[in-house]
Structures are given as structure tokens and as C-alpha cells.
């Protein structure tokens, strides 16, 4: 009966709306004149403003879903014109930020407003109005571009640490050094989920898993913004999963994939870390470029998540609307699309070249720019720049705050924790410092690789692997060196020399990998350097095989930005150490690990496939409808996510899973971890979840917790995790978030569980069998969790014609799980607007639409939210 009533009301509403269609057309024509004449004096009282019945080419309802308390006026339409000639109120720090913005905006010319929206190493200052500059740079793994700033290991190495406390410190130090240079914002961190290792920008990311990327990103942002800075994470969203691994080649990601994978770290960056900015990516969503997507930038980012900060375009993205993506005819249309979507600052020439003409040609109104300008001003006020503007110029030279001993020590610690021991047959490592002769071979042995977006190193700032080895061995040890070949070349003339010194050595350290340096030959990794094969570049494989044929013990050190295919090397090389791009202290950190001054503890944040033919390949795969393996190769990876060896050993036991008595969606998981070896070491304890039977397909495994622990030889510790209903939830067939009653598996170990053999029942079979790797258990979730929303429509009993009134929607979640409430508001003329927001259990949120009703008489508002329909009449006089 409930459904019948709903659909009866729905069809009555449609009949009602269609019945007045002729009157609506006339009304639109009449009101268009009103809209044009009055819009520039309208005050935006709420995040959504509706100017009803206006011409769609002149005003876009979705683009009005913006910020609060912005006076949408031109300089000629001041509510308080006398304040212009007096003391500027916006310079009074005792006033609220919103009051200051309201006073400042009308004082600005159109050209001055546009200047705030055009990136020029940030947002420019305006001396006439004492508006300060907001300078920005990149901070991916240190204060980029300046000379001599600390160069931390690349982000993929940070991801390998699984150490949130450490990455918090990296963010903090990056902020301290950036602020010393006059910089207050950074286009960092990269929160892309790297689902294809062929992409050259894998090195900029924290890996392939949404939870891991989220934890690393939140930690970095908190550390950075704790110094009164603005972090601008990127690339929002979906850029880490491109077609063919080619950066920004769209694969067409669904809502489900976006919400369960790619949006996850950005949501946490906003809701947990309170990121002050966001960079939109080059990608597209539902056929619309991200920088022009109202769905992404308004509906999801600002409405659902409550984001209040600056949205920045990636460089050239707005021009790309025309030159690459072909969705507009000219730059003016591109500017209109970006402004309406809510891009506040444009990196590139789009706004600079065409925004002024877009306004002068009436494609946009000056007032349309005010929300974006206000957002930039709001950031400057929040940072205190109006009171402490600084010089407004970025410092490029080396500063005393850069690269001090404690910062170098942190860089070294990250390099040590971020290096992953992939293989160590017969305990070849650690090496003795008293060994007779060491041959150090390879193109990356004496050329420090730091990765893309690195600062300019000062003289003697970088330590190479060769230098690290030379400084660690005894005075009696002989160190021989041969380059062997360049990183990516077909020249084999140096291989003979490398073979010659290998024959003289007791052990060979072979350092191979990528090149990220402009002065190092052909670049093989980084932005715009995607790779098709994942092979170690050039003739390096021939160098490896030639040196291996000598028959001496070999330790292969990888210096790279993305996974390699190591099938041959894993079979023939006894010890392999993955160091990624290890930063300025990479040489010393690598030597510490090789000679046992540090114990390897990094874990792979991304899967290493056996062949590029397996790509894309990641640990959190979904159950197959057929078989998994190829006819000529297993489907399983060479090295799986979360994998990494140590010089000691660990054992897991005593798994305990306890659900909260009166709220069983909250689960406490604990397990004992013991160091069973003869030396101290760290282990990264990882918690994975399997929803054994679900109404929609879910991954066989999902990472839900990480904890890095240090254990002395023989020491045992209990590690505890807390799971919430949200972590147990899924998106059902209707894209509603729900926890379904049933059996869940918990896996706690030092690596992700290996996929089980066979083609059937992977969820039922997956789990740890070897307690040196981890333990598996199950629990029964007895209760269903889901949101349930109650709505109220608050409308004044009467209102005066042609005067804006608030029509307020109040939503309360009376369920037991967070979800998104969505609703649409109509009147007799048709659609007014829609809105959405996330609401936690027991939480109440409200939103006011500002609506002008121009005609007298009885009017009606209708709210549609899911299956609920609420109406409210009003008398207009």
C-alpha cells in the first residue's frame, strides 16, 4: 500500500506539473527580464541559491551550489556604498572572515577579481587593495623547485613504509621548509589509486589500495596543515586507473568503482584531514571533464563531503576542454564551464586569456565569479596573510631552514622503512663490512635518482649507493666500480668492464632501474613517461645476465618509480632489494640495509606482476565468473601487495574477534605477534576483511587496518584494531550503503593472504595457513546497518511577491549507518534545485533554498527524497 501511495502521489505531481506547462513558458519569459535586472544585487544566503525560471544559457542552477555568505554584487551595486570612502572594514582583523569578504568583494574591479583566479605560482597580490599573494609550490616529497630543500624518498617509497606517524613528520617538515621560502600552499599529496603500474606517475602515489593511500595522505596533510599551511591533494579523482596505463586516458569508471576505490582517499582528506584545497584531474567522469564536472566538484565534493576550500585546475585542463577533449568551441565556453563547476584557480592560460571576454560577451556575469574569488580570499584570510603578508615573492635559493641534520635523518629513516626486501636466499644479506672485495655495478650505482617533482639539490646533498657502500665498509675492504651501461641505451660497450670487476669480487652489488633526471639520459619514469613493457630499461637486463653468469653472489638493488617484471631475476638473483627513488640519503640508507645497520621492514604498496600481460593486477580482486589462470601463466602475481622480508622472523597467534554487545557492527580485533628471530626488527601488521557472502560482488580481500610495530628478539606484542560499521559496509544494488548480516573473515598478518588455488569459492577458501605469515578467523554479524532519513520541509506561511524567501529542508538520519541523503525541490513551475549531504546516525542537517515567487496567490512546494514526497503551501501577497 505504501508503494501504491508513493506512485499515486508521483503521477499526480507529474500531471500537476504538465498541466501548467503553458503558464510556465510564459512565466519563464516574463521572469528572465527580472533575473537579468536583479541578479547582480542578490545576496547568497545559503550554499545553494535558486533564481527561478531563468534562461539556462544565463544561469545554471548547479553552478549556484557554492559557498555561504557571498555578496554577489558588482562595484556599482554596494549595499553600503559609504564604506568605500571610509576605512576599509576588510582590513579589520576583529571582524569575521565572512564580513571581511563581504566588504572587500565590491571594491574589486573585474580585472582584479580575475587576477585572483589565475595561477602564477599561486594567487597574486593586489597592492591597491592590500590583498596579499598566496604562493604555492609542489611538496610531493619535499619542498620542490627550491635549491637545497630536503629531498625525501618519492611517495611510492613513503607508501612502502605503512607508517602514518612517519609520513606525518614528512608533511610537517615539508611545510616548515616551504614556509621559510614564503610559500603557504602545496599541490600535494597525490591521492591517485595506482591500479596500473605502466603509468609513469605511479612513483608519485602511495600505491594501489584505497585504505593505504587514505592513511598516508591523511597523515601527510595533517602534518603539513598543522603548520598553518594549505594542502591541495590531487588528482581528484580517478586519474590513477587510466586506459593502457597512459596517463589521463579515460577508462570510464563507474559510480561504484569511483566510490569504493578512487574517491575514498579524497573523502578522508576532506572529512578527516580537512584539506584546504583540491586539484581536479585531467580525467573525465560520465563523459564530462573533471574540471567541468558539477557532479564531482559540487555535488560530491562540496555538498556530500562539506568541502570548504580552493579548487584548482590541473595545468592546462581548462584549455583541454577545447584542444583535447572537444567539449567546447572556444576558451570562453571553457571558462564558463569551469566557473559553473566551481574551479577557483586555473593553472594555465584559460582564465587569463578568456575569462574577461567571457564576462564582457555576457557568457558569464561578473557576479558568477564572486564565489570563486571569495573562496580564494577566504583562504588568504584564514592563513592570516592580510595581517602578515610576507614579501609576496618566492625564495628559490638555499635557506638555513633547509636540510638541517634532523631533516636529513628523517629522510634517511623514510628510505630505510620504505625499502622492501624482495628476496634473500640463504641469508646472503646482511653483508659483512669486513668482506674482501665488493664490486658495485650499474647505471644507478653512482647517480642518485630522486624522482619527479624533486627540488634542485645543493652541492654534495645527494648520497649515491656507491658512496654509501664506500663509507660503510671497513678500511680493508676493496670497493670496485663499473657503470656497465646507461639506464636506457642500446650501448653494451661497458658490460665487459662490469664483468671484469665482478670476477674480482667476493660479492656484487648490482644497482639498476629507472632514470628520472634530466641530466641522466632518457627519462623512463615520471609524468608523461608511461611505459608499455615494465621491463628494466635498455640493455640493463643484458648487464644483469652477464654479471650473473660470472657466478658470484649478487645483491640486486632496484632504484625505480614503478614495478618491474622480475621473473628472470627472481629465479636467478639470490637477493633483491627494492629501494624505489630513495631521496637524498638513499645511498646511506641502502648501505645501512645491505650491511645490517638497519633491518628491512618495508612492504609493497603495489603488486608486482609476473608479466605485463596480467595488468591490471591488484590484490583486492573480485570473484571471477569463470576461471582465473591463463593457459600459459598463473593469474597470481610475482610479489603480492603487503609483501616484504626481514632479517628476522615473526609468528602470529591468538586471534581474537569481539563484537560490541549492543552494537555488533563495532568489532575489536587483536592478535599476538612475536619476533622469533635473533635480531630486533619491525613488522607491519595488516588487517584484511572478507565479506564471505554479499548481495553484490565485493573484493575477495580489502585492507582495513595497518600497524607498524618494533619487536626485540623474542619479544611478543598484542596488536589491536577497531572496525566500524562503515568499514564493514558495502554499496548495494541501489547504491545504498548497508552492512548485511552474515559471516565475515578477518585476516591479520605481515602480508596479504595469497589467492587460493582453483576457480571456485575464493572467498570461502582464502586465508592464512602458515602462522609465520598471519592468522585468519571469522565472526558472525547479526545485525543489518543502514541509514534511514526523515525529512521536514519548512516554508513560511506567507510571503511577499518578488522577495526572496528561505525554503528549508531538514534531514535527520534515524538509522544506524552513515549515508548520503539526496532530495529535490519543486514548485508549481517545476524544478527549483537539489541538494545532498552525508549524514551520520542521529545527525541532523539542513539546507535552505532561496526562492523568489513573483506572482500573488496560493503556491505549493514539493520535496521529493527517495520514496518520500512532502508538500507545503504558501500564500503569496
PyMOL commands that set and color helices and strands:
alter all, ss='L'
color gray80, all
select helices_A, chain A and resi 2-19+21-41+62-64+82-85+89-91+97-105+110-117+127-129+155-161+164-180+200-204+210-225+243-245+255-262+264-271+290-292+294-304+317-323+331-341+350-360+366-382+405-418+425-427+465-472+495-504+540-548+567-572+586-594+612-614+725-728+762-765
alter helices_A, ss='H'
color red, helices_A
select strands_A, chain A and resi 43-44+48-49+70-71+122-123+134-137+185-186+230-236+277-280+284-285+288-289+310-313+420-424+437-441+478-482+507-513+553-559+575-578+650-660+663-675+681-691+702-711+716-723+730-731+737-739+742-749+774-781+785-786+789-794+798-799+805-813+819-827+830-839+844-851+857-865+868-876
alter strands_A, ss='S'
color yellow, strands_A
deselect
rebuild
show_as cartoon
